[in-house]
Amino acid sequence: MSRINIATYNIWKDDGDFPNRIYNLSNKLKNNKFDIICLQEDYNSKDFSSSRFLNIELDFNYISTSTRTKIRNGKNSSSNLTILSKYDTKLLQEIYFDKDGPQERAFQIIEVNIKNKKVLVVNTHLSHINSKTRYDQMQLILTHLRNYNEYDITFLCGDFNAQPNSKEIKLIREMGFKDKNIQQSHEHGIIIDYIFYKTKNTPQSIKSKIILKEYSDHYCLINSFRI
């Protein structure tokens, strides 16, 4: 039996008290037993990378996909999707919804080998513009996932910008994915960040909690699975 601790966390680009909040967050990470962390809005410029700084404390495996490149506070930067993993990882695909569009959003499909389990992790950040756009983006993700049926567990994680009763979230559940969190994941008192899962075998236990509320406009969602 294996335990998997997976988290998703939008770390808010260079907004707020940046980079001080990233420095402070770095000191907190080792206090939590992460195996995999999916990051969104991971600020990256030639001078500073939030995730690489955070990873100094963890020294995890690192896969990052550059998205939403533009000038922020006078610096050319990107707002990346990044996965940090305690275990060996392999990038299978990184797919852009609209590579040349103003949103330039994407999703990552990554393989993680945890002991005797084959784990598939999808990390994404869906559009904030409207439900139809998010629904179309989620359809594309789910279409690609049909090619990955051999995994013991599949995680679908990220900032979906969609509340639990939305059409795009209902679509995910209709495809057999489940989720555990019932706590708000954003400072506005809403749930828009998710860890969905689909397994070959029923997990023995799943625990979900919200942590690290002081360092972003989103909160870190962490789930612990025993499979």
C-alpha positions as CSV (number, residue, x, y, z in Angstrom):
1,M,0.0,0.0,0.0
2,S,1.3,3.5,-0.9
3,R,0.6,6.9,0.5
4,I,0.6,9.9,-1.9
5,N,0.4,13.5,-0.7
6,I,-0.4,15.8,-3.6
7,A,-1.1,19.5,-3.5
8,T,-2.2,22.2,-5.9
9,Y,-1.4,25.9,-5.3
10,N,-1.7,29.1,-7.4
11,I,1.1,31.2,-6.1
12,W,-0.1,34.5,-7.6
13,K,2.6,35.6,-10.1
14,D,4.4,38.8,-8.7
15,D,1.3,40.3,-7.0
16,G,1.0,41.1,-3.3
17,D,4.1,41.5,-1.2
18,F,6.4,39.9,-3.8
19,P,9.0,38.5,-3.5
20,N,8.9,38.6,0.3
21,R,5.9,36.3,0.5
22,I,7.8,33.7,-1.6
23,Y,10.8,33.9,0.7
24,N,8.5,33.4,3.7
25,L,6.6,30.6,2.0
26,S,9.9,28.7,1.3
27,N,10.5,28.4,5.0
28,K,7.1,26.7,5.5
29,L,7.2,24.1,2.8
30,K,9.4,21.5,4.6
31,N,6.8,21.5,7.5
32,N,4.3,19.7,5.2
33,K,4.9,16.2,3.9
34,F,4.5,16.8,0.1
35,D,5.1,14.2,-2.5
36,I,3.9,16.3,-5.5
37,I,3.1,20.0,-5.7
38,C,1.3,21.4,-8.8
39,L,1.8,25.1,-9.1
40,Q,0.0,27.7,-11.2
41,E,0.9,31.3,-11.8
42,D,4.5,30.5,-11.1
43,Y,6.4,33.7,-11.8
44,N,9.5,33.3,-13.9
45,S,11.9,35.9,-15.3
46,K,15.6,36.0,-16.0
47,D,16.2,37.4,-12.5
48,F,13.9,35.2,-10.4
49,S,11.8,32.0,-10.5
50,S,9.4,31.5,-7.6
51,S,9.3,27.7,-8.0
52,R,13.1,27.4,-8.2
53,F,13.5,29.4,-5.1
54,L,10.8,27.4,-3.3
55,N,12.4,24.2,-4.4
56,I,15.6,25.1,-2.6
57,E,13.9,23.9,0.6
58,L,12.6,20.7,-1.0
59,D,15.2,19.8,-3.7
60,F,12.5,18.0,-5.7
61,N,12.3,17.0,-9.3
62,Y,11.2,19.9,-11.4
63,I,9.1,20.3,-14.6
64,S,7.9,23.7,-15.8
65,T,5.8,24.9,-18.7
66,S,6.1,28.6,-19.7
67,T,2.7,30.3,-20.2
68,R,1.3,33.8,-20.4
69,T,4.5,35.7,-21.2
70,K,4.3,39.5,-20.9
71,I,5.7,42.5,-19.3
72,R,5.0,42.6,-15.5
73,N,6.2,45.5,-13.5
74,G,8.7,46.4,-16.2
75,K,10.1,42.9,-16.6
76,N,9.5,40.3,-19.2
77,S,8.2,37.3,-17.3
78,S,6.0,34.2,-17.6
79,S,3.3,32.8,-15.4
80,N,4.2,29.1,-15.5
81,L,2.7,25.7,-14.8
82,T,5.2,23.8,-12.7
83,I,5.3,20.4,-10.9
84,L,7.7,19.7,-8.1
85,S,7.9,16.0,-7.2
86,K,9.8,14.0,-4.6
87,Y,9.7,11.1,-7.0
88,D,11.1,10.6,-10.5
89,T,9.0,12.4,-13.1
90,K,8.7,12.4,-16.8
91,L,6.9,15.0,-19.0
92,L,4.7,13.1,-21.4
93,Q,2.9,16.1,-23.0
94,E,2.6,19.9,-22.6
95,I,-0.4,21.2,-24.7
96,Y,-1.4,24.8,-25.2
97,F,-5.1,25.6,-25.6
98,D,-4.3,28.6,-27.7
99,K,-0.5,29.0,-28.1
100,D,-0.7,32.4,-29.9
101,G,-3.7,33.8,-28.1
102,P,-3.7,36.4,-25.3
103,Q,-4.4,33.8,-22.7
104,E,-1.7,31.3,-23.7
105,R,-2.9,28.7,-21.2
106,A,-1.9,25.1,-21.2
107,F,-1.9,21.8,-19.4
108,Q,0.9,19.4,-18.5
109,I,0.6,15.6,-18.4
110,I,3.3,14.0,-16.3
111,E,4.2,10.5,-15.2
112,V,5.4,10.0,-11.6
113,N,6.6,6.6,-10.3
114,I,5.8,6.3,-6.6
115,K,7.1,3.0,-5.2
116,N,5.1,0.3,-7.1
117,K,2.4,2.7,-8.4
118,K,2.2,4.3,-11.8
119,V,0.8,7.8,-11.3
120,L,-0.4,10.3,-13.9
121,V,-0.6,13.9,-13.0
122,V,-2.3,16.7,-15.0
123,N,-1.6,20.3,-14.0
124,T,-3.6,23.1,-15.6
125,H,-4.9,26.7,-15.2
126,L,-8.1,27.2,-17.0
127,S,-9.4,30.5,-18.4
128,H,-11.0,33.1,-16.2
129,I,-13.0,34.6,-19.0
130,N,-16.2,32.4,-19.3
131,S,-17.6,29.0,-18.7
132,K,-17.8,28.0,-22.4
133,T,-14.0,28.6,-22.8
134,R,-13.3,26.5,-19.7
135,Y,-15.7,23.8,-20.8
136,D,-13.9,23.5,-24.2
137,Q,-10.5,23.5,-22.5
138,M,-11.6,20.7,-20.2
139,Q,-13.0,18.7,-23.1
140,L,-9.5,18.9,-24.7
141,I,-7.8,17.6,-21.5
142,L,-10.2,14.7,-21.1
143,T,-9.8,13.8,-24.8
144,H,-6.0,13.5,-24.3
145,L,-6.5,11.5,-21.1
146,R,-8.2,8.7,-23.1
147,N,-4.7,7.8,-24.3
148,Y,-3.5,7.1,-20.7
149,N,-5.5,4.2,-19.3
150,E,-2.7,2.1,-17.8
151,Y,-2.1,4.2,-14.7
152,D,-3.0,3.1,-11.2
153,I,-4.2,6.6,-10.3
154,T,-4.8,9.8,-12.4
155,F,-4.8,13.2,-10.7
156,L,-6.3,16.2,-12.4
157,C,-5.2,19.3,-10.6
158,G,-5.1,23.0,-10.8
159,D,-6.8,26.4,-10.7
160,F,-10.0,25.8,-12.8
161,N,-11.5,29.2,-12.2
162,A,-14.9,27.4,-11.9
163,Q,-17.1,26.7,-9.0
164,P,-18.4,23.2,-8.1
165,N,-21.8,23.6,-9.7
166,S,-20.4,24.8,-13.1
167,K,-20.8,22.8,-16.3
168,E,-17.1,22.3,-16.7
169,I,-16.8,20.7,-13.2
170,K,-19.8,18.5,-13.8
171,L,-18.2,17.3,-17.0
172,I,-15.1,16.1,-15.1
173,R,-17.3,14.2,-12.7
174,E,-19.3,12.7,-15.5
175,M,-16.0,11.2,-16.8
176,G,-15.6,9.3,-13.6
177,F,-13.3,11.7,-11.6
178,K,-14.0,12.4,-8.0
179,D,-12.8,15.0,-5.5
180,K,-12.8,15.4,-1.8
181,N,-12.4,19.1,-0.9
182,I,-15.3,21.1,0.6
183,Q,-13.3,24.0,1.9
184,Q,-12.9,27.3,0.2
185,S,-9.7,27.6,-1.8
186,H,-9.7,31.4,-2.5
187,E,-9.7,34.4,-0.3
188,H,-13.1,35.4,-1.8
189,G,-14.7,32.4,-0.1
190,I,-15.1,30.2,-3.1
191,I,-13.8,26.8,-4.4
192,I,-12.0,27.1,-7.7
193,D,-8.9,24.9,-7.1
194,Y,-9.3,21.1,-7.4
195,I,-7.6,17.8,-7.0
196,F,-9.7,15.3,-9.0
197,Y,-8.7,11.6,-9.0
198,K,-9.6,8.4,-10.8
199,T,-8.2,5.1,-9.7
200,K,-8.2,1.4,-10.8
201,N,-8.6,0.3,-7.1
202,T,-10.7,2.1,-4.5
203,P,-8.4,4.2,-2.2
204,Q,-8.3,3.0,1.4
205,S,-8.5,6.5,2.7
206,I,-8.5,10.1,1.4
207,K,-7.9,13.2,3.6
208,S,-8.2,16.7,2.3
209,K,-7.3,20.0,3.8
210,I,-6.5,23.6,3.1
211,I,-3.1,25.0,4.2
212,L,-0.9,28.0,3.7
213,K,-3.5,30.8,3.5
214,E,-1.1,33.7,4.0
215,Y,1.0,33.7,0.9
216,S,-1.3,34.1,-2.1
217,D,-4.9,35.0,-3.0
218,H,-5.4,31.3,-3.4
219,Y,-4.9,28.7,-0.6
220,C,-2.9,25.5,-1.0
221,L,-5.1,22.4,-1.3
222,I,-3.5,19.1,-0.2
223,N,-4.9,15.6,-0.4
224,S,-3.5,12.5,1.2
225,F,-4.3,9.2,-0.5
226,R,-3.6,5.7,0.7
227,I,-3.9,3.2,-2.2
